[in-house]
Amino acid sequence: MRIPAHSVCTAIRDDIVSGVYERGGRLTEELLARRYGVSRVPVREALRTLEAEGFVVTRRHAGACVAEPTEREAADLLEMRLLLEPLGASRAAQRRTEAHLKVLRGLVRLGQERARRGHSDDLRSLGGWFHETLAQASGSPTLTSTLSRLRHMIGWMYEVRGTRDPVECWAEHGALVDAVVRGDGERARAVMALHTERAAAAHRLRFAPGTAGAAGTGRADRAARAEGVRNAQHPVNTPSLRS
């Protein structure tokens, strides 16, 4: 059975974001097909999608390579998110469904409880789920997909540093949901603008400006990752991959 290209695309994107493939590194169809246990056809389709998203570039005489975004391009992504997340929150207040509200309320209860108890291991994934659901509640597939792409790109280019209180963060999530429940688009926009601005302040580039590869990544580390990629089998139809 032919595996959908979307599953292969998700797997490659996740590995780019996590640093399995270094910035500027080649992405050969043969290697990728072997790693993910698929034919070259879905790999080729996935690389086209990832190029459109900005994760991959095609170079003459080299083929597909991991993109090497500049510091300015990375900064632009944070600014775009600062503009679009509040818009999405405002639209969500106007267009959300009861199903969206049920999920958002459940996520806030779970996140606030775990934040109070100091169980921070999965708060980041819960936060991602929250923002994804809020974007879907905007009723705009284009805005939802754009915000999802921004989150992936920002997660690839930046690491989050700082000591921001998770309880405070999830209190802001709660205030967002309150505004969305009331249908108060302006309040939702204002709360999200402040929330996104505070989050952006904790982001630090993973790479040194003007260099390829993550900052602090040594040659031995890159060689070890490359060897792991060459030898690994990574079937895409496993539950470990995000859909």
C-alpha positions in Angstrom: 0.0 0.0 0.0 1.3 3.4 -0.9 2.1 5.5 2.1 0.7 9.1 1.9 3.3 11.8 1.2 1.9 13.8 4.2 3.2 11.1 6.6 6.7 11.2 5.1 6.6 15.0 5.0 5.8 15.1 8.8 8.6 12.7 9.6 11.2 14.6 7.6 10.1 17.9 9.0 10.2 16.6 12.6 13.8 15.3 12.0 14.8 18.7 10.5 13.4 20.5 13.5 15.0 18.2 16.0 18.4 18.6 14.3 18.8 15.1 12.8 19.6 16.9 9.5 22.0 19.8 9.9 21.4 23.2 8.1 22.8 23.0 4.6 23.0 19.2 4.6 21.9 17.2 1.5 18.7 15.3 1.5 19.0 12.5 -1.0 15.8 10.6 -2.1 17.5 7.3 -1.8 18.7 7.9 1.8 15.4 9.3 2.9 13.4 6.4 1.3 15.6 3.9 3.2 15.3 5.7 6.5 11.5 6.0 6.4 10.8 2.6 4.8 9.1 4.0 1.7 9.6 4.4 -2.0 11.2 7.5 -3.5 7.8 8.8 -4.8 6.4 10.0 -1.5 9.8 11.3 -0.5 10.0 13.4 -3.7 6.5 14.8 -3.0 7.4 15.5 0.6 10.5 17.4 -0.4 8.4 19.6 -2.7 6.1 20.4 0.2 9.0 21.1 2.6 10.6 23.4 0.0 7.3 25.4 -0.2 7.3 25.6 3.6 10.9 26.9 3.7 12.6 23.9 5.3 14.3 22.7 2.1 16.0 24.4 -0.9 17.0 22.9 -4.2 20.6 23.7 -5.3 22.2 23.2 -8.6 24.5 20.2 -8.7 23.5 19.3 -5.1 19.7 18.7 -5.2 17.6 19.0 -2.1 19.3 20.5 0.9 18.2 21.7 4.4 17.6 25.4 4.2 19.9 27.8 5.9 17.7 30.7 7.1 19.4 34.0 8.1 19.1 35.8 11.4 16.8 38.4 9.7 14.5 35.7 8.3 14.3 34.1 11.7 13.4 37.5 13.3 10.7 38.0 10.6 9.0 34.7 11.7 8.7 35.9 15.3 7.2 39.2 14.0 4.8 37.4 11.8 3.6 35.3 14.7 3.2 38.4 16.8 0.8 39.8 14.1 -1.1 36.6 13.2 -1.7 34.9 16.6 -3.8 37.8 17.8 -5.8 37.8 14.6 -6.4 34.1 15.0 -7.6 34.6 18.6 -10.0 37.4 17.5 -11.4 35.2 14.7 -11.8 32.3 17.1 -13.9 34.4 19.4 -16.3 35.0 16.5 -16.3 31.6 14.8 -15.6 28.9 17.4 -17.8 25.9 17.8 -18.9 24.1 20.9 -16.4 21.3 20.0 -13.6 23.8 20.0 -14.6 25.2 23.4 -14.8 21.8 24.9 -11.2 21.0 23.8 -9.9 24.4 24.8 -11.4 24.2 28.3 -10.1 20.7 28.8 -6.6 21.7 27.8 -6.7 24.8 30.1 -7.8 22.7 33.1 -5.1 20.1 32.4 -2.4 22.6 31.8 -3.2 24.7 34.9 -3.4 21.6 37.1 0.0 20.3 35.9 1.6 23.8 36.1 0.4 24.1 39.8 1.8 20.7 40.6 5.1 21.4 38.9 4.6 18.7 36.3 6.2 20.6 33.4 7.4 17.7 31.3 4.5 17.8 28.8 3.4 21.4 29.2 5.0 22.4 26.0 3.1 19.8 24.0 -0.1 20.8 25.7 0.6 24.4 24.8 1.2 23.5 21.2 -2.1 21.6 21.2 -3.9 24.6 22.7 -2.6 27.0 20.1 -3.3 24.6 17.3 -6.9 24.2 18.5 -7.3 27.9 18.9 -6.1 28.5 15.3 -8.5 25.9 14.0 -11.3 27.7 15.9 -10.6 30.8 13.7 -12.5 29.1 10.9 -9.7 29.9 8.4 -7.8 26.9 7.0 -5.3 29.3 5.5 -4.6 31.1 8.8 -4.5 27.8 10.6 -1.9 26.3 8.2 0.2 29.5 8.2 0.3 29.5 12.0 1.2 25.8 12.1 4.1 26.4 9.7 5.3 29.4 11.7 5.3 27.3 14.9 7.3 24.5 13.2 9.8 27.0 11.7 10.2 28.9 15.0 10.7 25.6 16.8 13.5 24.8 14.4 15.3 28.1 14.5 14.9 29.0 18.2 15.1 27.4 21.6 13.1 28.8 24.5 15.2 30.0 27.4 14.0 31.8 30.5 12.3 31.2 33.8 8.7 32.3 32.9 6.2 30.9 35.4 4.1 28.1 33.8 1.3 29.0 36.2 1.2 32.5 34.8 1.4 31.2 31.2 -1.6 28.9 31.7 -3.5 31.7 33.4 -3.1 33.6 30.2 -4.4 30.6 28.3 -7.4 30.6 30.6 -8.0 34.3 30.0 -7.9 33.7 26.3 -10.5 30.9 26.5 -12.7 33.2 28.7 -12.7 35.8 26.0 -13.3 33.3 23.2 -16.3 31.9 25.2 -17.8 35.3 25.6 -17.3 36.1 21.9 -15.1 39.1 22.8 -12.8 39.4 19.8 -11.0 42.5 21.0 -10.2 41.1 24.4 -9.0 37.8 22.8 -6.8 39.8 20.5 -5.3 41.9 23.3 -4.6 38.9 25.6 -3.0 36.9 22.8 -0.9 39.9 21.8 0.6 40.1 25.3 0.9 36.4 25.6 2.8 36.1 22.3 5.0 39.0 23.0 6.1 37.5 26.4 6.7 34.2 24.8 8.8 35.7 22.0 11.1 37.4 24.5 12.3 34.0 25.7 13.3 32.8 22.3 17.0 32.5 21.4 18.5 31.5 18.1 19.8 27.9 17.9 22.5 28.9 15.4 25.2 31.6 15.4 24.5 34.3 12.7 26.2 33.5 9.5 27.0 29.9 10.3 25.6 26.6 9.1 24.4 24.2 11.7 23.3 24.8 15.2 25.4 26.8 17.5 27.8 24.7 19.5 27.4 21.7 17.3 30.8 20.0 16.8 32.0 18.0 13.8 31.9 14.8 15.8 28.3 15.3 16.7 27.4 16.0 13.1 29.2 12.9 11.9 27.4 10.8 14.5 24.0 12.1 13.4 24.9 11.5 9.8 25.9 7.9 10.6 22.6 7.4 12.4 20.7 8.7 9.5 22.5 6.4 7.0 21.8 3.3 9.1 18.4 4.0 10.6 15.1 2.6 9.5 12.3 4.9 10.4 8.9 3.6 9.3 6.4 6.4 9.0 3.4 4.4 10.0 4.4 4.3 13.7 2.6 5.9 16.6 5.7 7.9 17.6 5.2 10.4 14.8 2.9 13.3 15.1 0.0 13.5 12.7 
